[in-house]
């Protein structure tokens, strides 16, 4: 019997790449101190067979031009070694990318990262956005999330993170569901649900709503331990009732929810447009907490940006 998507999800929520280990003379940590080896490491992740191919059409016959430029023999596209990949979204050297990955795994703040790397705040912030998009793009539900339903598609112009957030109102802010399967957690986009839906259920069907800043979450709903969304200042938070009893996800001392809440508080200024990036990051960290996150993230960054057209 073929596996269903939910069967696959029960194994892992993210597509874990085959990661070639650094060679015997250079551990992952040693790569941080050698730009040439760091670059070779990323190139091996981008082109595992050692042969370049066109990031636009996939054709494997390419010509070498001056400098680092390459040209596809089929579609005539001229590109660089990391063109069309998440790692190309950010003006960092390979060594800086690796050091940023280490600091990201350690959950350092943007200010701490910029001080340690000697980079500007905006440079670090853009690179972190690329990492978070790379994480989300390797989730099994990536195509559903990088879409008009979430607004994340507005951040991408082709394979570049050069767009901006789309304005969201109560009838367009998407809702996500927390689903547990054994030791794993999944953050699902709930089709057809918006913030307006949850306020309607709260007022007319007494679905319990809890507010924590701009984060609003519910009591258990169908198969989900909770539904949630990140709002903005346009929402009528004042209509949310107070309850003596906590919602299901707080009452059961859920391991993921405790893990997530402590980190959501650190995400200062999180917007409803960027909310799924942070939640899929937490999903990724939690489900892969016993795996080498640095190596996985390096491989994710070297993956091609998906075509969302």
C-alpha positions, -999 to +999 in steps of 0.1 A: +000+000+000+015+034-010+023+058+018-001+088+023+013+123+030+002+119+067+022+086+069+053+105+056+046+133+081+045+108+109+082+101+102+093+137+099+078+171+089+108+181+068+126+167+039+160+159+053+188+161+027+216+136+022+245+155+037+280+147+026+302+150+057+332+173+056+363+155+045+386+139+071+409+169+072+382+194+080+354+190+106+324+213+104+340+235+131+373+237+111+354+250+081+346+282+100+382+292+099+389+285+062+370+303+035+382+280+007+371+249+025+338+265+035+331+273-001+340+238-013+317+224+014+287+245+001+296+236-035+295+199-027+260+204-011+248+224-042+263+200-067+267+165-050+279+148-082+305+175-087+290+186-121+273+219-123+238+222-139+216+250-149+194+263-120+168+275-144+161+245-167+182+217-151+203+211-182+237+196-173+257+209-202+272+242-192+301+264-204+326+281-182+329+319-189+353+344-174+354+348-136+329+324-119+302+327-145+286+297-162+263+295-192+237+269-199+240+253-234+203+248-236+185+279-224+216+302-225+211+314-189+243+329-174+247+321-137+271+319-108+278+288-088+251+296-062+226+313-084+189+303-078+197+290-043+187+304-008+224+310+000+225+336-028+201+358-008+225+376+014+259+393+009+278+368+031+310+349+024+308+311+028+327+314+061+303+340+073+273+318+063+287+289+084+293+311+114+258+326+111+244+290+110+262+281+142+249+313+159+214+305+146+215+270+160+226+285+193+195+308+191+215+340+195+197+374+189+202+394+158+222+420+178+245+393+192+250+379+157+259+413+141+284+420+169+301+386+166+302+387+128+310+423+124+281+428+100+252+453+098+218+445+114+201+446+080+226+421+065+222+397+093+184+401+093+182+394+056+204+363+059+183+350+088+152+355+066+168+333+039+176+306+065+139+306+077+126+305+042+150+276+034+136+257+064+100+263+054+108+254+017+120+220+029+088+213+048+064+188+032+037+215+031+060+242+016+039+248-016+008+254+005+027+279+027+046+299+001+013+310-015-012+338-015-030+320+014-002+331+038+012+361+020+047+346+020+047+345-018+049+383-018+084+382-003+098+364-034+105+379-068+116+349-088+143+332-067+152+364-048+140+376-015+133+412-027+096+415-021+077+430+008+048+419+031+012+421+018-012+440+041-035+416+061-068+422+077-090+401+099-106+383+069-072+375+054-049+367+084-044+329+081-049+303+109-026+275+118-032+243+137-009+225+162-010+187+156+009+161+176+019+127+164+038+107+189+071+127+195+066+150+166+047+182+161+032+197+129+021+233+123-005+231+096-021+259+076-059+254+082-076+260+048-106+283+048-099+296+083-089+332+090-087+353+122-123+364+115-134+327+116-120+322+151-135+355+164-169+343+150-165+308+166-156+326+199-186+349+199-212+325+186-200+290+195-179+297+226-146+285+213-121+295+239-096+322+228-065+331+247-044+362+238-007+366+245+005+398+228-005+395+192-006+357+194-041+343+198-047+306+203-078+284+210-089+254+229-087+220+213-104+219+179-111+186+161-078+169+155-057+200+165-044+206+200-050+243+193-056+267+165-036+299+164-028+331+145-007+362+149-028+393+147-022+430+143-035+462+158-067+461+136-082+432+155-109+435+182-089+418+210-112+434+236-140+410+228-120+380+240-135+367+272-116+357+303-116+321+315-109+304+348-099+271+332-069+270+308-073+258+272-064+222+264-028+229+252-020+247+284-037+222+307-019+191+294+016+207+298+024+200+262+062+197+257+062+215+224+039+243+235+062+250+265+092+250+242+074+273+217+060+298+241+093+305+257+108+313+222+078+332+208+083+357+236+119+363+222+105+370+186+100+407+193+079+425+167+068+393+149+042+402+123+013+381+110+030+380+076+062+365+090+045+343+116+046+310+096+084+314+091+089+314+129+065+286+136+080+263+110+114+271+124+101+259+158+086+228+143+119+221+126+140+227+157+117+205+179+113+176+155+151+175+147+164+184+182+186+152+183+200+158+148+229+179+135+210+211+128+240+230+114+247+205+087+210+202+078+207+240+075+238+243+053+222+218+029+189+236+030+206+269+021+222+252-010+188+239-022+172+257-052+145+282-044+112+266-056+093+281-085+061+295-069+045+307-102 
